[in-house]
Amino acid sequence: MSKELLRKWLSSYKFKNWITTETRKLPVDQKMKEARADNIAEDLSDNSRWHSHGRGIGMKTLVEDINLKIEDYSQIKKLSSTIREYYELLLDYMNREKISMFVHTKEFF
């Protein structure tokens, strides 16, 4: 199920503005987006590679090993500080309410 969700999310949102391939400038269609999303899902679900389900994968690894294009928001000062403030507020709220997990959605919070 997680592979299917990742495939759907990547092909619909992450890759929505992906129009041409980076090196050969070929047109990208929906099938290519889905195939790339499948490859990423397979790579990320390889337990023999990551040795853990609960440990994060760093941005450098995602960019260099998985070849995933990621915008480094830490280089955008205002955005970085806004995200940090939100994260700290959320952690404070979770600690105060004794919540171990939280998902921010349009309907809640």
Backbone hydrogen bonds, N-H to C=O, Kabsch-Sander energy under -0.5 kcal/mol:
donor,donor_aa,acceptor,acceptor_aa,energy
5,L,1,M,-2.6
6,L,2,S,-2.5
7,R,3,K,-2.7
8,K,4,E,-2.4
9,W,5,L,-2.8
10,L,6,L,-3.0
11,S,7,R,-2.2
12,S,8,K,-1.9
13,Y,9,W,-3.0
14,K,9,W,-1.2
15,F,10,L,-3.0
16,K,13,Y,-1.1
18,W,15,F,-1.8
19,I,17,N,-0.9
21,T,26,L,-2.5
25,K,21,T,-0.9
28,V,19,I,-2.9
29,D,27,P,-0.5
33,K,29,D,-2.0
34,E,30,Q,-2.4
35,A,31,K,-2.4
36,R,32,M,-2.4
37,A,33,K,-2.4
38,D,34,E,-2.4
39,N,35,A,-2.2
40,I,36,R,-2.3
41,A,37,A,-2.6
42,E,38,D,-2.5
43,D,39,N,-2.5
44,L,40,I,-2.8
45,S,41,A,-1.5
46,D,43,D,-1.1
47,N,45,S,-1.4
49,R,46,D,-1.3
50,W,46,D,-1.8
51,H,47,N,-2.6
58,G,56,G,-0.5
62,L,58,G,-2.2
63,V,59,M,-2.6
64,E,60,K,-3.0
65,D,61,T,-2.6
66,I,61,T,-1.3
68,L,62,L,-2.3
70,I,68,L,-0.5
72,D,70,I,-0.5
73,Y,71,E,-1.4
75,Q,72,D,-1.8
76,I,73,Y,-1.9
77,K,75,Q,-0.8
80,S,76,I,-3.1
81,S,77,K,-2.4
82,T,78,K,-2.0
83,I,79,L,-2.5
84,R,80,S,-2.3
85,E,81,S,-2.4
86,Y,82,T,-2.2
87,Y,83,I,-2.6
88,E,84,R,-2.5
89,L,85,E,-2.4
90,L,86,Y,-2.8
91,L,87,Y,-2.6
92,D,88,E,-2.2
93,Y,89,L,-2.5
94,M,90,L,-2.8
95,N,91,L,-2.6
96,R,92,D,-2.6
97,E,93,Y,-2.6
98,K,94,M,-0.6
98,K,95,N,-0.6
99,I,94,M,-2.8
105,T,108,F,-1.4
